Structure formats: structure tokens, C-alpha cells
Amino acid sequence: MSDRQPLVQVRNVTVQFEDRLVLDNISLEVFAGEILCILGESGCGKSTLLRVMTGLLPPTSGEVWIMGQNLWAVPEQQQRQILRHLGVLFQSSGLLRSLTIAENIALPLQMYTHLTDLEIMEIVRLKLAAVGLSGSEALLPAELSGGMQKRAGIARALALDPPLLFLDEPTSGLDPVTAASIDQLVLEFKQIFGTTMVVVTHDLESTFTIADRVLLLDRHTHTIIAEGDPHTLRNRTDHPAVYNFFNRLAKLER
């Protein structure tokens, strides 16, 4: 994939909160049409990296380039235009509890477009149908199961048809059957629409199902210690930390 132009480039990003180092000189690329999973133990900086890449947290140093533009070096108005091309699913689904599902999905359309209310509602219905939630427009988030809330969050992330989708722990807190259904939804969007995705996850089963490529962050060094195909990395006996991470499920089952 190195001969292709990346949609996202993270260049030498460091994040530090006072005297606490979270990410140290991180560099990565995301290529069109791939699903890149960012992995690591709790506290390794996965969600922090995602926040830097999606315009929610400025890095202490380094650069983030989105489709050829330096996200943290452009004026605010230009940054907003860059972020318009990103869809984000937050770990808790990010739905506003006081709004209906339809109103939640309509928010980015109201913020970034000049569509009429009728046009917006038609898009809302299409997005809900795409994630298997037709008929849930008038429901509040609390009336949906955890898996349905994740689906609604994905529908909102896709409202503006972004070429880039960022998912923070999409299967977290879900039972295995529901988690598998979210994985299949992710694969469908890649296959049907060619959506490029960055997925932060701790779920190895999900990773082996959806990932084209993975990055493994280390919470001790705050760096990337492995990159590549997850099935290949699972057999890397030359690197104990990498091997142990990818084989922890097998160890637990013994």
C-alpha cells in the first residue's frame, strides 16, 4: 500500500499532559479503502490518538494531515471544512439523550448543509435503513439497546457521506452476537461504499474479523511497537510483547 497516497498522515505526534507523556513521536498512515485498527492495553493512548486525528485534541507537537491538509495548522474555518469529511462514532455512541434518534442524525446535516427539513429527514431515513434501524426515528436513545445505540451512532457518523470514518470501541460493552453484527455492518460499508475506517478497539475477535492492518500501541513506551496484518503479528514469536498481546485470548481459554 505504500505506493498509494494516504488519506491520513500522522507525523511525529506527541501528546503530553503536564508531566505525563501519553503519546511519543507517533507516525502512521491510513490508505483509501482500508480498515486500520489501533490496538493496545488500557492506558496506551488509543483514544487520545483518535481525538488528535479527529480534531478534538491538539497535539503537543507533530502534525495530522487529512486529505492533503494540515489539520492543526489551518484557520478554524478551514479546519471545520476538513472535519466535515470525517465521521466519528464515539465510544458511548455519543447520542444526545434528550433528542430523538432522527434529531441526533439530523444534527450534522443541519450544521454543515443548507438542505431543507424534508431533505434532511429523507437522508435520516436512508441512514437508519442502512444500519438496520428503520422505524426508530421517534425513539429516544434510552429506548434502544446498546447495540442499537451503536448502530444509530454509526448512522449519524455517516450522515454527511464522509470518505473517512473513525470508530472508538464500536463493540465495547456488547454481547458476542451483537458485537459480531456490528463487525458485519462495518465490513458491509467497506465493501459497498469503499469507506476508509480507523477503528480503536480492544476486541481481538473483532480485529481479526475486520482489520486490513493494525497498529499496536505500548503503554510503557507510548509508541507503536508493531504494525501489519493481525494474523501475521499473532505469530511473531520474536517479539514477546506483541505475541502475548495477540495470543491472550488463547491463554485465557486454556
C-alpha positions as CSV (number, residue, x, y, z in Angstrom):
1,M,0.0,0.0,0.0
2,S,3.0,2.3,0.3
3,D,2.8,3.4,-3.3
4,R,-0.7,4.9,-2.8
5,Q,-1.3,8.4,-1.4
6,P,-2.6,8.1,2.1
7,L,-5.8,9.9,3.1
8,V,-4.4,10.4,6.6
9,Q,-0.9,11.0,7.7
10,V,0.1,11.4,11.4
11,R,3.6,12.8,11.6
12,N,5.7,12.7,14.8
13,V,2.8,13.4,17.1
14,T,3.5,13.7,20.8
15,V,0.9,14.3,23.4
16,Q,1.8,15.3,26.9
17,F,-0.4,16.5,29.8
18,E,1.8,18.5,32.2
19,D,4.4,15.8,33.2
20,R,2.5,12.8,31.9
21,L,3.6,11.5,28.5
22,V,0.7,9.8,26.6
23,L,2.0,9.5,23.0
24,D,5.6,9.8,22.0
25,N,6.5,10.7,18.4
26,I,3.7,8.7,16.7
27,S,3.7,8.4,12.9
28,L,1.2,6.5,10.8
29,E,-0.7,6.5,7.5
30,V,-4.2,5.5,6.5
31,F,-4.9,4.5,2.9
32,A,-8.1,4.7,0.9
33,G,-10.5,1.8,1.3
34,E,-8.7,0.1,4.2
35,I,-9.8,-0.6,7.8
36,L,-7.0,0.2,10.2
37,C,-7.4,-0.9,13.8
38,I,-5.5,0.8,16.6
39,L,-4.8,-1.6,19.4
40,G,-3.2,-1.7,22.8
41,E,-3.8,-2.2,26.5
42,S,-5.9,0.3,28.6
43,G,-4.0,3.5,29.1
44,C,-1.8,3.2,26.0
45,G,-3.2,6.3,24.4
46,K,-5.6,4.8,21.7
47,S,-8.5,7.1,22.3
48,T,-6.1,10.1,22.7
49,L,-4.7,9.4,19.3
50,L,-8.2,9.2,17.8
51,R,-9.0,12.6,19.4
52,V,-5.9,14.1,17.9
53,M,-6.8,12.7,14.4
54,T,-10.4,13.9,14.6
55,G,-9.8,17.5,15.6
56,L,-10.8,17.1,19.3
57,L,-7.4,17.4,20.9
58,P,-4.4,19.4,19.6
59,P,-1.1,17.5,19.8
60,T,1.7,18.9,21.9
61,S,3.9,18.6,18.8
62,G,3.6,17.0,15.4
63,E,1.2,17.2,12.5
64,V,-2.0,15.5,11.3
65,W,-2.7,15.7,7.5
66,I,-6.2,14.8,6.3
67,M,-6.6,14.5,2.5
68,G,-3.5,16.7,2.0
69,Q,-4.3,19.4,4.5
70,N,-2.6,20.0,7.8
71,L,-5.5,19.8,10.3
72,W,-3.9,21.7,13.2
73,A,-2.2,24.4,11.1
74,V,-5.1,25.8,9.2
75,P,-7.5,28.5,10.2
76,E,-10.6,27.4,12.2
77,Q,-13.0,27.8,9.3
78,Q,-10.8,25.6,7.1
79,Q,-10.4,23.1,9.9
80,R,-14.2,22.8,10.0
81,Q,-14.3,22.1,6.3
82,I,-11.7,19.3,6.8
83,L,-13.7,17.8,9.7
84,R,-16.8,17.8,7.5
85,H,-15.3,14.9,5.7
86,L,-14.9,12.8,8.8
87,G,-17.5,10.7,10.5
88,V,-16.9,9.8,14.2
89,L,-18.6,7.1,16.3
90,F,-17.8,7.8,20.0
91,Q,-17.3,5.0,22.5
92,S,-20.6,5.6,24.2
93,S,-22.3,6.2,20.8
94,G,-22.3,10.0,21.5
95,L,-26.1,10.3,21.1
96,L,-27.7,13.3,22.8
97,R,-30.2,11.7,25.3
98,S,-32.8,14.5,25.1
99,L,-33.1,14.2,21.3
100,T,-34.8,11.6,19.2
101,I,-32.8,9.2,17.0
102,A,-33.9,11.2,14.0
103,E,-32.9,14.5,15.6
104,N,-29.5,13.1,16.5
105,I,-28.7,12.0,13.0
106,A,-30.0,15.3,11.6
107,L,-27.6,17.4,13.6
108,P,-24.5,17.2,11.3
109,L,-26.8,17.8,8.3
110,Q,-28.2,20.9,9.9
111,M,-24.8,22.2,10.9
112,Y,-23.0,21.6,7.6
113,T,-25.6,21.8,4.8
114,H,-28.4,24.1,3.6
115,L,-30.8,21.2,3.0
116,T,-34.5,21.6,3.7
117,D,-36.1,19.8,6.7
118,L,-37.8,17.4,4.3
119,E,-34.5,16.6,2.5
120,I,-32.8,16.1,5.9
121,M,-35.5,13.7,7.1
122,E,-35.2,11.7,3.9
123,I,-31.4,11.3,4.4
124,V,-32.1,10.4,8.1
125,R,-34.4,7.6,7.0
126,L,-31.9,6.3,4.4
127,K,-29.1,6.2,7.0
128,L,-31.3,4.4,9.6
129,A,-32.3,1.9,6.9
130,A,-28.6,1.3,6.1
131,V,-27.8,0.4,9.7
132,G,-31.0,-1.7,10.1
133,L,-32.9,0.7,12.3
134,S,-35.8,1.7,10.0
135,G,-38.8,2.9,12.1
136,S,-36.8,4.1,15.1
137,E,-36.8,7.8,14.1
138,A,-39.1,8.9,17.0
139,L,-37.4,6.9,19.7
140,L,-35.1,8.3,22.3
141,P,-31.6,6.8,22.8
142,A,-32.6,5.3,26.1
143,E,-35.3,3.3,24.4
144,L,-32.7,1.4,22.3
145,S,-30.4,-1.4,23.3
146,G,-26.7,-0.9,23.5
147,G,-26.2,-2.4,20.1
148,M,-28.9,-0.4,18.5
149,Q,-27.4,2.8,20.0
150,K,-24.1,1.9,18.4
151,R,-25.9,1.5,15.1
152,A,-27.6,4.8,15.5
153,G,-24.3,6.4,16.3
154,I,-22.8,4.9,13.1
155,A,-25.8,6.3,11.1
156,R,-25.1,9.8,12.5
157,A,-21.4,9.4,11.7
158,L,-22.4,8.6,8.1
159,A,-24.9,11.4,7.7
160,L,-22.7,13.5,5.5
161,D,-21.3,10.5,3.5
162,P,-17.8,11.0,4.8
163,P,-14.9,9.3,3.0
164,L,-13.3,8.7,6.4
165,L,-15.0,7.0,9.4
166,F,-13.4,6.9,12.9
167,L,-14.9,4.4,15.3
168,D,-14.0,4.4,19.0
169,E,-14.6,0.9,20.6
170,P,-17.6,0.1,18.4
171,T,-18.2,-3.3,20.0
172,S,-17.4,-2.3,23.6
173,G,-19.9,-3.5,26.1
174,L,-21.8,-5.6,23.6
175,D,-22.6,-9.3,23.8
176,P,-20.8,-11.5,21.3
177,V,-23.7,-11.8,18.9
178,T,-24.4,-8.1,18.8
179,A,-20.7,-7.3,18.5
180,A,-20.5,-9.7,15.5
181,S,-23.4,-7.9,13.9
182,I,-21.6,-4.5,14.3
183,D,-18.5,-6.1,12.7
184,Q,-20.6,-7.2,9.7
185,L,-22.0,-3.8,9.4
186,V,-18.5,-2.3,9.3
187,L,-17.5,-4.8,6.6
188,E,-20.6,-4.0,4.5
189,F,-19.8,-0.3,4.5
190,K,-16.3,-1.0,3.3
191,Q,-17.5,-3.4,0.6
192,I,-20.4,-1.4,-0.6
193,F,-19.3,2.2,-0.2
194,G,-15.5,1.8,0.0
195,T,-15.4,3.8,3.2
196,T,-12.0,4.2,4.8
197,M,-12.1,3.4,8.5
198,V,-9.9,3.8,11.6
199,V,-11.1,1.7,14.5
200,V,-9.9,2.0,18.0
201,T,-10.6,-1.3,19.8
202,H,-9.5,-3.7,22.5
203,D,-11.6,-6.5,20.9
204,L,-9.3,-9.1,19.3
205,E,-12.1,-11.1,17.8
206,S,-13.4,-8.0,16.1
207,T,-9.9,-7.1,14.9
208,F,-9.3,-10.4,13.3
209,T,-12.7,-10.1,11.5
210,I,-12.5,-6.5,10.1
211,A,-8.9,-5.3,10.1
212,D,-6.8,-5.0,6.9
213,R,-4.0,-3.7,9.0
214,V,-3.3,-2.9,12.7
215,L,-1.1,-0.7,14.8
216,L,-0.2,-1.8,18.4
217,L,0.5,0.9,20.9
218,D,2.5,0.2,24.0
219,R,1.5,1.9,27.3
220,H,5.1,1.7,28.7
221,T,6.9,3.4,25.8
222,H,3.9,5.4,24.4
223,T,5.0,4.3,20.9
224,I,3.9,2.0,18.1
225,I,5.6,-1.3,18.7
226,A,4.0,-3.3,15.8
227,E,2.3,-2.8,12.5
228,G,0.8,-5.1,9.9
229,D,-1.6,-7.9,9.3
230,P,-3.1,-9.1,12.6
231,H,-2.9,-12.8,11.6
232,T,0.8,-12.4,10.9
233,L,1.5,-10.4,14.1
234,R,-0.2,-13.2,16.1
235,N,2.7,-15.5,15.1
236,R,5.5,-13.0,15.9
237,T,7.4,-15.1,18.5
238,D,10.4,-12.8,18.1
239,H,8.6,-10.0,20.0
240,P,7.2,-11.3,23.3
241,A,5.0,-8.2,24.0
242,V,3.4,-8.4,20.5
243,Y,3.0,-12.2,20.7
244,N,1.5,-12.1,24.2
245,F,-1.0,-9.3,23.2
246,F,-2.3,-11.2,20.2
247,N,-2.5,-14.5,21.9
248,R,-4.0,-13.5,25.2
249,L,-7.4,-15.0,24.3
250,A,-5.9,-18.4,23.7
251,K,-4.1,-18.2,27.0
252,L,-7.3,-17.4,28.8
253,E,-9.1,-20.3,27.3
254,R,-6.5,-22.9,28.5
